[in-house]
Amino acid sequence: MHKRLVAVGLVLVLCLCGVAPARDKYQRPRRVNLDREGEKWAEKTLSRLSLEEKIGQMLMVWARAEFLNLRSPEYQRLRDLSRKYHLGGFGLTVWTQSGLPVKSEPYEAAALINELQRHSEVPLIFAADFEQGLFLRLAGTTGFPQAMAFGAAGEPQYAEDFGRITAREARAIGVEWNWFPLADVNSNPANPVINTRAFGSNPQQVGELAAAYIRGARAGGLLTTAKHFPGHGNTGTDSHLGVARVEGDRKRLQTVELPPFQAAIAAGVDAVLVAHVTVPALDPDPNHVATTSPVIIEDLLRRQLRFAGLVVSDALDMNGMMRLYEAAGGNPSARAAIDVVKAGNDVVLLPADLDAAYNGLLQAVRSGEISESRIDASVRRILRAKASVGLHRARLVDLQALPEFIGSPESLASGQRVADAAVTLVRDEGGILPLNADADGTARPANPYTRVVKTRTPLAVVVFTDDLRNDAGRVFERQLRARVPEATIVFVDSNTAAFSAEPVLATVSLANKVVAAVFSGPVSGKKVLAGGELQNKIALEESQAALLRAILERAADRTVVVALGNPYLASSFPAVQTYLCTFSNAPVSEIGAVKALFGEIDIKGRSPVEIPGFALRGAGLQRPAR
């Protein structure tokens, strides 16, 4: 009898384990899909939420991936924010040092996410700006080039693979939502904040690649976001610093800016992120940016384009947005949050003052300025999105499974394949490519004991970078030295270019071949003093530009300029005779560029943008590997 009772007890324990709360099970990512069970969970959860909890579901703030002791002040701050404001989720990022990201580790990110999930009443959703995959923030993950490189490679399957691999790695650490892809058409070469983050300047190609990415990511269980609606490509201002204006009439918007968003919606994109830009052709109200415009969100996006998913405001802590409200008096975070919700946004992203945004929305509902039914509509969409990625079933991830899903050889090879295919030889008037790995400019003596005094250097390389403290160009340098150990390689930034000019030019004069590698890409919120005010500029700083011009004056016929990032660089340097573009400054692009320089890969990319005064869109000399 005793044995029978023990057996029955064990069965009961096993049964209870089988029906343990979903929050204690590991996620098993599948294709994004809202089934009947998920719909019921969303409705049931909505019905039991208080107004305070509903408001909290619409708010997201940053959580920085790092190891945190559970009793540490930073962890307790995040946990308390989640509880006090009933947050719907967090945006995952990392700390920065002197403006440069400090990478964390996948295990640390996943462990932090798990702990925050455990302490939340409603499952949290974690999102991130994984525009090049996870590698910009987390070590050991798969690196991809920037979006414009996919435009140069011209193969939609690459974009679909990109989405699938990013989904696998993001879901492994507990991130269910990516704020990508960009559906912006980069039609303004002076655009300081979009540039190579866009797939290109052709609306059809941008839409095709965005749709391919969406298909791949959603198949892997990752929510996607088309941004920055209704298009940020035709602007010359960084909206992190000021209010950007989208030029053009309604016809232009319908033929250039909007088609990629339509393609994304047709592909099933889960969210649309709205930009802090003024669009006079759509909404002439000078007090409205797209984020606060019912005409742009409710009329255009919801009714005309028939988008039924999540509408997300761009970050409310951006200067361009805050400036609009600071002059009006009161708390700008509160008023901005109220206005973006009234305009039709479901998710209020990264308010500068969370407490003010939360209480401002709460008061707006209590006063009748915003109806509770309007709040319910947004929270229902948020909960349905959570259910579509299985958060109602399980919220934790298995830390032991990370080595299976992150940084696989096949994934790493996929990222490199895209970077290699994107390399584009825009011009080669000097005919100096490919470079020779064994040419050092010195005749070999017949007698091996004879001392040879070198009179020339085989290869001089000048790396132009924003900041000598960052990693830009280090992979490029290592790859070059592996092929030409005696190469002279010099790094210059805006602080060193002027006083480095004389020795650099002396080295260039003695070199058989010269490589000028220019790392210049879009950096959100970058501040440069120009015209007496702080602006974000994509062009080379003047001291660096002067040095590059001097190099070309002295050795244009034996110099190859490699644009690792901004392809429009050559418009300012018409003397360039040999011009190679990677459309990305990622490490995989550095490797691809060196392979192309030495003829180790086919050069087959085509420019996805026009380079004014230098090359048309589609330009690209085809060269087989040597």
N, C-alpha and C positions, 0 to 999 in steps of 0.2 A: 504493500500500500504506500509505504514511504517513497519507494522508487517511482511509483506512478505519479505521486504529487510533485516530485522533483522534475519528472519529464514534462508534466503539464506546465510547471513553472517556467521551464526553459522555452517551451513553445510560445508561452505568453510573452516572454522577454523578446524573442525573435520577432514576434508579430508587432510588438510595440516599436521595435527598432525599424521595422519595415514601414511604419507610418509616422516616423519621426518628422518634425517640422521641416519644410522644404529648405529653410535657411541653414540647416545643418548638413545638407548634401552638397556635393560638388557639381558645378555647372558642367553640362555636356552640350557644347555649342552645336547647333544645327542651323539650317537655312532660316533666315529671318521670316517668321510666319506667325500671324495672330490666329490661333485656333479658337474653337468654341470655349474651351476651358479657360483660355487667357482672357477672352471677352468677359466671361462670367466673373473672373477674379477682379478685373478692372472695375466692373460695375459694383461689385460687392465692396471693394476697398473704397471706392469713391463715396459710397453711401454711408460709410462709418467714419469718414474723416470730418473733423471740425473745420471751421473756416480757417483757423490759424494753421492747421495742418495742410489744407489745400493751398494756401498762399505759399507755404514753405516748399511744396512740391514744384513750384514754378521757379525756384531760385537755385542757382549753381554758383559755387565759388571754387577757388583753387585748393588743391591738396598737392603738396610737393613730395615726390617719391623719394623716400629716404628711410633708413632704419630708425625707428623710434621706440624707446622703452614705453611701455603702456602707462607709466606714471610720469613720463616726461611732460613738461609744460606744453610743448608743441602738440603732442598727441592729444592731451587733454583739451587743448584749445579746439582742435578739429572735432573731437568727439562732442564737446559741449556746443559747438556751432551747429552740428547736425541735430542734436537733441533740442536745443533752445528754439531754433528756427524751423525745425521739421524739414530740413533740406531734402530736395528731390534727388540731388546728386552732387558730384564734384567733378571739376575738370582736373585731370592729372597733368602735372608739369614737373619741372625740377627747379632748383635754385640757380641763380646766376651770380657770377662774380665779375665785376667790372664790365657788365653787359654781356658776358659770355656764359653759355649754359654749362653747368657742372653735371656731368652724367651720373646717373645712379645705376643700380643693378636691377635686373628683372625680379629677383627674389625679394628684394626690399620693397619694390613697388607692389608686388602681389601680396606680400605679408601685410603691408599697410592697408591695402584695399580690403582684405579679409577682415581685419580688426574693425575697420569702420563699418563694414557690412553687419558685423555681429551686434553692434551697438545701435543699429537703426531699426525703428519699429516697422517702417515700410522699406522694402529693398531699395537701395541706392542705385542710381545709374552712374557709371563712370565714363567720362568722355575725354578726348584728347585731340590735340592738333598733330596727328601723325601724318603730316603731308609728304614725308619721304620714308614712311615706315616708322618704326620705333627707335631707330638708331641715334637720332639727334638727342634723345633724352636717356636712353637705356643702353648700356654697354652689352655687347654680345648678341645684339639683335641684327636682323637683316637690313642692310642699307640699300636704298634706291636713290637714283638721281632725282632732281627736281622735275616737276611736271612737264616743262618745256622740252626736256630731253625725250620724253615719250612722243611729243609732236615731231621731233626730228627723226626718231626711229620709225615713226609712221605705221606701227603695227598695233592694232587694237588688242590683240591677244596679250601683248606685254602688259597693257593697262589692266586687263582682267586678271592676269596672274598676280600683279601688284596688289590688287584688292584682295584676292584670295589669301596671299601670304600674310599681308598685314592683318587680316581678320584672324588668321590662325594664331599669330603671335599676340595680338591685342587681347583676344579672348582668353588666352592662356594665363595672362596676368590679371584678368578681371576687368578689362576695359571693354564695354559693349558698344561704344558709339564713337565714331571718328568724325571730326569736323573737317571733312574732305569728301569729294573733290572740289576744286575751284572750277566754276563754270564761267569765269571771267574771260573775256576776249581781250588780250593785251594789244590794243590798237594804238596806244600812246607810248612811243619809245622812251619818253621821259618819265613814265610811271615809276615812282620810287618804291612802291610797296607790293606791286603785283609782279611784273616782269617775268622772270623764269618760274614763278609759282604757277603761272597759267600754262595751259597746254600749247597755246599759240595765238595767232591773230586771225585764224579762219574759223568763223562760227560753226561751220559744219564739222570740221575736224575736232574742235574743242568739244562739241556735243557728243560726237562719236566716242572719243576717248573717255569723257566723263561717264557716259553710259556704260562703257565696258568695265570701268573701275567699279561702278555701282553693282553690276551683275556679279563680279567676282567677290566683292566684299560681302554682299548680302547672302551669297551662297555659303560663305564661311561663318555666318551668324553675326556680322558686324553691321550696325546701323550706319548709314551714310548721310552726308550733308552737302547740298549744293550751295556754294557761296561765291560771291557776296552779292546777293540780289539787290537791285535788278541789273547789276554789272558794275564792276569797279575798274575795268580795264582801260576806259577812256578818261582817266583822271591824271592830274599831275601833282596831287597832294596826298600825303600820307594821313589817313584819317585817324591814326594814333596821335597825331600832333595838331591837326586842324580839320576844318570841314571841307571835304572834297566835293567837287561839283562835276556831275556827269553831263558832258555837252552833247549836243545833237538833238534833232527833232524826233517826234514820235515814230516817223517812218524808219529812221536810222536805228532807233532802239528795237523796233520790231524785226529788223533784218540782221542786226549785228549782236546786240546785247542779249536779247531774250531767247533766241533759238537754242543755245546750249542748255538753258534752264528747262525749256520745253522737252528737250531730249532726256534730261535727267529725270524729269517727272514721269515721262513715258517709260523709263527704265525702272521705275519704282523707288526713287530716292525717298528716304524716310523723313528728311528734314530739309528746310531751306533757311539759311542764315541771311538775315537782312543787314545791309550795310548802312553806316552812318554817312550817307552821301546825299546831297541835294540833287534832285532830278527835275528841273523846271518843266521839261516837256511832259512829264507825268503829273507832277504836283507843283504848281507855281507858288504855293504858300511859302514865303521866305522863312517861316518859323518851323517848317517841317523838314526833317531828313527822312530817308526812306523808312528808317526804324520807327518813326513816330507818325507815319503817314497812312491813315486808313485807306486812302485812294490807292496807294501802291500795294498794301498788304491785302486788305479785304476785297477791293474791287479787282485789281489786276491779278494778284497771285491766287487768291481763293476762287473768285468767280470766273475770270476770263481764262486763266491757265488751269483751273480746276484742281488745284493742289489741296489735298485733304490731310496731309501729314503735319508734322510739327513745324511751327514757325519760330525761329530762334533769333533773338536780337544779337547783334555783334556786342562785344564786351562793353558794358556801360562805364567802365573805368577809363576808357580812351579819352584823350584830351579833346579831340574833335567834338565828342558828344558833351562832355562836361562843360566846355566853354559856352555852349548854347544855354545852359541852365544856371551857371554861376552868376550871370548878370541879372537874372530875373529875381533874385532874392530867395529866401527860404533854403531848404536843404536840396541841393541839386540831385542827389541820388534818389530821394523820395519822389520828386516830381518826374524825373526821367523814367523811373520804374512804372509810375502810374501811366504816363503817356505811351510807353511802348506796349503796355497791356491793353490800353484803350484802342490802340492802333491795330491790334490783332496778334501780337506776339504771344506765344504760349510759354516760352522759357525766357526768363530774365537772366541774362548771362553776366556774371562777374561784376556786380554793382560795386562801386568804390566804397560805399558805406552800406554794409549788409543790413544793419539794424534800421537805418533810415528807410531803405528800400522796402523791407518787410513791414514795418509799421506804417509806412506811407500807403502801401497797397491795402493793408488791413483797414485803415481809416477810410480809404476811398470806397471800399465795399460797404462799410458800416454807414457811411454818409449817403450812399446811393449813387455816388459818382460812377462806380463800376458795379454792375449787377452781379450777384452771386452766380447766376446762371452762366454769365460770361466766364467766370473763374472755373466753374464746373466743366465747361467745354474744353478749356485748356488742360485741366488736370486729367480729364478722361483720355485725351490724346497722349499725355505723358505716361499714364498707367498702361495704356494699350501698347505703347512703344516698349515699356519694360517687359510686359508679358510676351511680346513678339520675339524677344531674345531669351525667354525662359526664366526671367528673374522671379517669377511667381513660383517656380518649381525649386530653384536653387540659387543661392547668391554667392557661395564661396567657390574658390578655385583650388585645385590640388597642387600644392607647391612641388610635390615630388614629380609631377608630370611636365614641369617647365623644360627640362633638357630634351624631352621628346618633341616639343613643338617649336622651340625658339632657336634660330640660327642654324638650321640644318644646312648641309652642304648644297643640297638642291636649291634651297631658297637663296643662299648667298650667290650661287651661280646665276640665278635668275636676275638678281639685281645687277650683277656685272654685265650680263648679256645685254641688258637695256642700255647701260652706259656706253658699252662698246659700239652698239648699233647707232647710237645718237651722234657720235663724233662726225662732224661735218667739215669738209675742206671747202671753205667758201671761196678762197682765192689762192692761187699758187703761181704768180707771175715769175717768181725767182727760180722755180723748179728745184728747190733745195730739199724737198722731201722725197723719199724718206732719209732720215739721218742715219749715219753709220755708227754702230756701237763701238767699233774698233778703230775709228779714225782719230788719232790724237795730234795730227799735224807735225809729227816728228819722224824723220826717216829712221828706220831700224838699222843699227850698226851691224856689220858682218861679225865683228868680234864681240861676244857677249860681255867681255870684261871692260869694254870701252865705255867711258862715262859720256853720256849725252846731255848737253845743255839745251833745254827746250827754249825755243824762241817764240812759240805760239801756244795758245791753249786750245784744245780740241773743241771745247764747247763752253760757252758762257751762258749762264741762265740767270735771269733777273726775275724774281718772284715779287709781284706787286700784291700786297695784302692790306686789308683794312687795319689790322692790328697785329704786330709781331708776337703778341702773347697768345694768339689763338692757334689752332692746329692747321689752318689753311695752308696748303703747299707742302706740308711735311711728308705726306705720302708721295706726292709728286717728286720731291727731292730724293727720297729713298729709291723710288723706281728708276730715276735717272742715274743715280750713282751705281746701281746694280748693272747698268749697261755701259756707262762711261765713268769709271771711278775717278778719272782725273778732271772731270768737269768742274768748273768754277761756278758755284751757286751762291747767289746773294739775295737776301730778303730785304725789302724796303716797304715801309708804310708811310703815312703822311708825316710822321714825326721825324723820319730818318732820310727821306728821299732827297731833300735839298743838300745836306752835308755829305751824302753818299754819292752824289752825282759824279764828282771828279774821278774817284777810284773805279766806279762802275764803268764809266765811259772809257777809261784806260784799259780795262779788262776787255771790253767789247772790241776795242781797236785791235787787240792781239788774238781775237778768237776766230777760228775757222767758221763756226756757225754760232748763231745766237738764238736763244729762246727767251721771249718775254712772255711770262705767264701771268695773266691778270685775273686775280680773284676779286670779282665785283658782283655782288648779288643783292637782292632786296633784303633789307633788314627792317622789320617793323619797329617804328619808334626811334629810328636812328636820328640823332640830332647833329646837324652841321650848320655852322654859322655862315649864312649866305645872304648878302644884301641887308645886313644889319639885323636879321632875325633867324631864329633856329628853324631849319627846314630839314627834310629828308631828301638827299640827292643820290641818284644812282650812278652818276658820272664819277670818274676819277678825281680825287682831290688835286688841286692845281700843281703842287710840287711834284706829285707822281706823274701827272700828265706832262709836265715840262721835261721830266727825265725820259719818259717814253718817246717824246718827240725827238729829243737829242739822240737817243739810240737809233731811231729810224733815219735821222739825218746822216748819221755816221755809217750805218750798216744795214740799210733797208733791204738790199739785195741778198743778204745772207742772214736775215732775221725772220723767224716765224713767230707771229704773235698768236698766243693761245688764249682765247677768252674762256676762262673757267667760270661761267656765270653769265653776266649781262652780254648778250650778243650784239647789242647796239653800240658797243664800244668803238667799233671801226668807223662809225660815222664821224667821230671827232678826230680820226687819224687817217686821212686819205692816203698818206704815204705808205701805208701797210701794203706789202706785196704778197706776203704769204699769211693767210688767216685761217686758223683752225678754231672751231667752236665746239664746246661740249654742252652748252645750255644748262649747266649745273656745276656747282662747286663741291659736290659730295666726294668723299674718298674714292668711290667707284668710278667717278668721272675723271679724277686725277689719274687713276690707273689706265682707264681707257684712252686718255689723251697721250700718255707716254707710249702705249702700244701703237697708237696711230702714228706718232712721230717717227718711230723706228720701223714702220711698215710691217708690224706683226699681226695686224688685223685688216680686214677689208675696211676701207673708208667708204661708207655708203649713205650717210645721213644727209638729209635735206633740211634747209632752214625753214622752220614753221612760222617765221616772221620775216617781214621786209626790214632790211637794214638801210635806212634812208641814205641816199647818195652813194651806196656801196654795193648792195645786192638786193635782188628781188626775193620775195618769198618763194621757196622751192629751190633756191640755189644750192648747189653742192656738187663738187667734182668727185667722180667715182674712181676710186683707186683700189686695185686688188692688193691683197697682202703680198709682201715680198717673199 
